[in-house]
Every structure is written in C-alpha cells, then in structure tokens.
Amino acid sequence: RQVRKYGQQHYPLWKTGSAELGQLGVGMGLYFEYLKYMLRYFGVMSAMAVPSMALCNAGIAFKTFNVDFSIRWSLGNIGLGWPGSERLEVFCLDSQCEQGFTLNSRQASFILACADCLIMLVFIFATWRLKIFQERAIIAIDEDTITASDYSILVEGIPSDAKDADEIRAFFSRYGEVADVAIGLNNGRLISMFQKRGKLEIKVEEQVARLKLYKLQALQQQLKKMKKQQHKLDNKIAALRNKTDSKAVVAYVTFNEESGQEECLESYNFNLFTQLMGRHKGKVRTFRGRYHLRVSQAPEPSNVLWENLQHRGLETFFRASIANLITSLLLFVSFTIVISVKAVQESLQVDGGALVCNTGPDPEAYDVQEQIVWAKYSQSTSARGTALYQTYLECYCGPDFGKKLEKERDFCNDYVTNQQTLSALAIGSVGVVLAINQLLQLVLKILAGTLEKPHTISAWEKGIASRIFVAQWINTGLLITIVNADWNYHLPILKGTVVGSAFTGTFKDFEEGWYQTVGTALVRQSATAALSPNIAVLAQWPLMFVKQWVFKNRELTQRKLNTLFEGAEYLLSKRYGALLNILFVILTYSSSLPLLYIFGVLFFSSAYWCDKIAILRAMKQPAHYDEKLAVFCTLMMSVGIFIHLAFGVWFFAYVDGDVLNTVQWLLDLVFQSRFFTKRLVKQPAFIVFMTLLAFIVFEILGRTVGPTLIKQLVAAIRGTTEEVKEGNPSFFEAQENQEIAGLDSYNIRKNPRYRDAFQSEIQTEAAESDDDSDDDDDFDDDSD
C-alpha cells in the first residue's frame, strides 16, 4: 500500500516534513533531515567558493585557448608561473586595471589554498554537528513515533531446542509482563521455497484468469505445465519438512511496558572487558543455568529477513568476502571497458589538444599541409601517428586556431569526420559510465540479497549502498584520473610490464592539459550524477499514472490490480549510494574545481523534493529502516574530508607558489627522497597538508577520549540531568488504539513481505494427502 495520512488521504507535498516522514521509520526521517542539512551547508560552501572561482578566472594559463568555462574557473588556470602571471587582474574599474584588484600567481595560489582549507573547516564543523544532530533526531523521532521495536528485544545465543515460547516468556518475565514471543528458526531454505511457490501461485492464478477469458488450447497447455512445476515444488517442500528438524536461532521478545525492555537491555549491557573481570556475574541469569544470552534492541518487525536468520558467525564473514571479491571483479571489467574507450579516443586525438598546437606546424607556413600529413608517419606506432595527425589537422582547420575549414574544405574533410566521431565518443563515454553504474546496481543488489544473507533489510540496504557507492565513485571519479595518469613515470618499476603498458596515460601531474581533458569530463559526469538519479526517481510519479491508465482494465486478477496501484518499490540503498557518490566526487576534486560545490546544491535540493514526491505519491510504502544507513553515511563524511585534503595537497603542489626554505631543510633531514618533500615545501600545499594533519589528530581524539571528556565537562558545567523517558503507553493499549506505526507483531505471517508465501502454504497443506501436525513448527514463530 501507498503512504497515506490516517490511511485515507495523501499527505500534502508542501507541508509534509521530516517529522511526518519519520513515521515511516527512523531511517527515513534521518534521510530527509540529512538532505536538508547538507543542502544548507553546501549552499554556504558554494557561496564561499565563488571568490575562488573568480580568482581562478583571472589566471592566464588558458588565456589563448578555447576551453570550457568550468576549466577557466579551475585551479589549473593559475598554472605554473606562466609569463604574465605576475599580474592577474581579478576585477578592474578601468580599462588598464589601474583601479581594481590585482595580484601575482603565487599570491593567488596561497589565497586559494587558504580558502579551500576554510571551506573544509566549515564542512568539518558540519560533520561534527551532524553527528550530534543525528543522535538527537533519533531520540526525537523515536519519541514521536510508537513502534513495536520500542517494546522489543532481540535475543541471540539461545539453545537450538528452545522452541517453546512459554519457556522464553517465563525467563524474561522477571523484567516485566511479556506481551509476545516470536522464535526465529533455521528454516531459511524452506521459507525461500515457499516464497518461490508464492510467485508461481500468482502466475498460475493469472493464467487461469487468462484461460477463462480467451479459452485457447495453448493457454491450457501452459497452465498444465505451471501446475506440474507447482506440484514438483510441493513435493520438494514436503520432503524438506520431513527431513529437516528445525532449530531455534533467535527470539524476539516484546514487553507490555517499555520499562521492561529498558531494564532488560540494561541488565545485558556488558562488554568483553566486564566479562573477563567477572563483573557481569550476578547481573543477569543464564538461560537454563548455562546459556549466556546476547540481548539488544530488536529491529522493526518489517525490517527482519526471516529467511536469513540462520546464517551467522564466520559464515557471514566468508559470504561478505566473496561478495567483495565479485564486486572487485566487476570493477576490473569496468576498468577494462574504460581503458578500451580511452584507447579509441587516443587513436583519434592527442591529449592536451590545444596545448599541442603551440608546438605544431604554423598554420601560415607554405608547406603546412605536408607537415601535417607527415605527422602520420612520425610516431613509433600508426595509432599515435594518426592521433597526432588529427590533432594538427584540428589546429589547422579548427575555429580556434588556423580557421582554414572554409578555404580548405577537401583537405579538412578528415577533421570534420574526426570531430563528429570524437563528439559521439564524448557523449558515449558518459553513457558508458552511467550504463556500467546501472548494471553494477543491479548485480550488487542481487549479491547482497542472495549471497551475503543479512538479517535485516537495513543491513541489506547498507551492504548495497556501500558497494554501489564505492563502485560508482571509482567509475565516476577515480577511473578517469587513473587511466589518464602516466604511472610509469611515478612508478618506474612498472616499465616494461603488462600493468605498465595498461597505465600509459598522458599526464605526469595535475598539469594544465589534465584540466582540459580530465577536468572537463569530470564536470560533465558530475553534472549528470547530480541530477539524473533524482530525475529517475521523480519519473516514477508520471510513470505510475501511465501504467495505471494503460493496465487498469487489462489486469486479469485482483492481486495484480492491487500491485499495480501499490506503486514501485523504494530502495533507500540506491539513494544513499547516489548521494555518497556525488559527495565523494565533489570532495575529491573540489580543491581544483570549486564549481563542483554547486552540483552538491543541485543534488541535495532536487533529491529532497524528488524523493519526497515519489514516496508520498508514487512509491509503495517502504519498510521501517533503522538509523544504520544514516550513521554510515555520516561516518563516511570523515573519509571524504581526508581524501579532499590529501588530493588538495597534490593539486596545490603543482601550481606556482613560494617555497618554504626552512620546511625544506627540515624535511630533507628526515626524508632521503625528495619526491614528496619538493611538493610539500610549496606554501599552498604546506597549508593544506597542515590542515590534513590537524584533521587526523581531531578525528583520533574525537573517536577515543574526546566524547567522554566533553560529556564530563558539560556535566560539570550544567550538572547531571536525569534522562527523559518517552512515556509511551503499554503495548496492549497502543495496539488496541492503533497507535503503533508499521507492524505491531513479529509474527512472520503478518509481514506483508511474506504474504504471498504463506497464502500458498495454506493451499499446500490442503493439497497434501497426509495431515502434517507439525506444519506450524516449520514457520511458527510462536507469537501469541
């Protein structure tokens, strides 16, 4: 079913905020709060980046070349002390710029480095505040929303024969009245078979309706085939039931009062240190006198993946390792495709294009055409010769240099054809990256569900989000830099090897040509990544109306008609994957391309409205996610800051800057190699490097002793305050008054995710000749 207010009417789009969306679960409320929070700070950072873009635009590195405006607003335009860089005109009040603001390239790079560090300080502050905000928001959303999780605990470590709900109820009743007990069994394969049968049952039902309507012999044969498949599956299920002795894995215990849950969690709140010291003894009772249980707050009932509960311990580690290995193989295939596309581009044009024209044939020379044609045969390989020939031809015929196209139409014919091919490749390369990202999303979703076997939908979505993010970030942000870098120059050991032959890029550093080739592509891909995922989500709204209008009178069963009007499934993992991808691309390159901050504003603003409209109007009501995804995303922000500052050191180490002689002398005493030290001694790079070191120290303190010291300091200043409790009504009272958001029971049969599976179970039992009196034990979560 869709998201509706009081189950009747739609929520208003404009007035509905994070508090109302938080009723769909803590995770959903935190997601929309995160979007608003990041939009606010990216707006501030974009405004702070405007002076940096203006300062970069005053550079002269690309003054004689026709480059994209985004590259003129980049750090590459400052350059490496080009002639004339001693006077950069930032803004002028007269034609000669006698009145205005001017400075030299070294001063400009110093100011840009300081501005970049200041922007990162704002982002570090935002990250720190966001962590505090999320902790408060989790409490606030939890207080505003009553869920079954508020009263329930997850019990692990129970003995395999503990399938009696009354025994578990009696054990935990010491903490308060127990309202419900649900026991998870190791019947994952059986549940999966019933889910498969449920899907087959839907197809059979649809085929029967189709046969009644059309009365075709071919449909009758197809129906017989389906029923035969169904009968085989019934036999497998019956055989598995008789063969398998279900064992208990976990238990979900729901207390009538919230205080019972809190007291129980407090009793089992001890770590390995307290166990080794023996301080846990007497704190809790062992189950049956010898089983030490592990107790934690239970996830929401709709969040549980019952078929995966039996996969635990080392098995989950090995499954995750295999999934990571397959992900790495997929990224290798992606890398191979990108390398192949780049090889085709290199055969048509030399990287750096416009810069090559300065050293190429003079367009006004009498034998210029002969020199251009001779370029085909002047290189070690025919591919490189053709690329140089096409580049010289562009210099001669193109509108930015020779401008001979109209006069020498026949000679420039190859130029026209080559430019059309290059334009198609430029568009195609973006399309290839998007296609690979979409394919990775599909494959990684399958991997997370079928191989990794997480216990909750939130953990499943987190696995998908993390892998989608890493894969898309590598494809969108890193591969293009990796394949264009000359790694044989940086790592001479690669020369003559297979790996070295694959990493023969053009650029030895973040030089001016890098901005023209890689920087332009990055801006183009970032603009696409900032809008396309959100537009795709919003497109579900009109698509829903079209599908309903087209198929509302064509669906053959009520079940299919209900599914049609429920809407598409909303996956929070894909949204966080896209969010982290654009966030990390921006953080990786915004030191040199400050324009990227604006794409952050575009993404977070469009994501907020596109997702809200889709959830409230077009999507099926999602499961109640917990805070895992939001917390993971916030933790990754610190990694993004580290990457930004590390790349920033390398970016600012290339451009013109004053050398710090004292620092150079000290570094020479410590390091023998000057590969890194010669970069760090430049004043702009050194400022960013010191900011990086300060951030690392800040993170170490913040993750160790910092929080404890701050809490103690606040307590000393304000005094200790007693924690305010939620004040929820009793579970039975909330259940009777329908105040519980989402599912109110851990009974698997009440979970919509397994609705079709257990409808088919009843039909299976009726079809069996013998009376399986222990049928209920196979699925019975013993919830009352």
Protein Blocks (a to p, Z undefined) as FASTA:
>chain_A
ZZdehhlaccdfklpcfklmmmnojklmmmmmmmmmmmmmmmmmmmmmmmmmmmmmmpmk
lmmpccdfklmmpmklnonoiahilpccfbdcbfnomaccdddfklmmmmmmmmmmmmmm
mmmmmmmmmmmmmmmmmmmmmmmpccfklmpccdehiafklmbfklmmmmmmmnoccfbd
cdddfklmmmmmmmmmmmmmmmmmmmmmmmmmnopaklmmmmmmmmmmmmmmmmmmmmmm
mmpccddfbdcdddfbfklmmmmmmmmmccfklmmnopmgokaccehhlaccdddddddf
klpcfklmmpgcjllmmmmmmmmmmmmmmmmmmmmmmmmmmmmmmmmocehilmmmmmmc
cfkbmklmmmmmmmmmmpfbfklmmmmmmmmmmmmmmmklnopmmmmmmlmmmmmmmmmm
mmmmmmmmmmmmmmmmmmmmmmmmmmmmmmnopabfklmmmmmmmmmmmmmmmmmmmmmm
mmmpcfklmmmmlgopaklmmmmcfblbdcfklmmmmmmmmmmmmmmmmmmmmmmmmmmm
mmmmmmmmmmmmmcfbfklmmmmmnopcddfklmmmmmmmmmmmmmmmmmmmmmlmmmmm
mmmmmmmmmmmmmmmmmmccdddddfklmmmmmmmmmmmmmmmmmmmmmmmmmmgcdddf
klmmmmmmmpmblklmmmmmpmklmmmmmmmmmmmmmmmmmmmmmmmmmmmmmmmmnopa
ddddekiacfklmmmnopagcjfbfbfklpmklmmmmmmmmmmmmmpmbdcfklmmmmmg
oiZZ
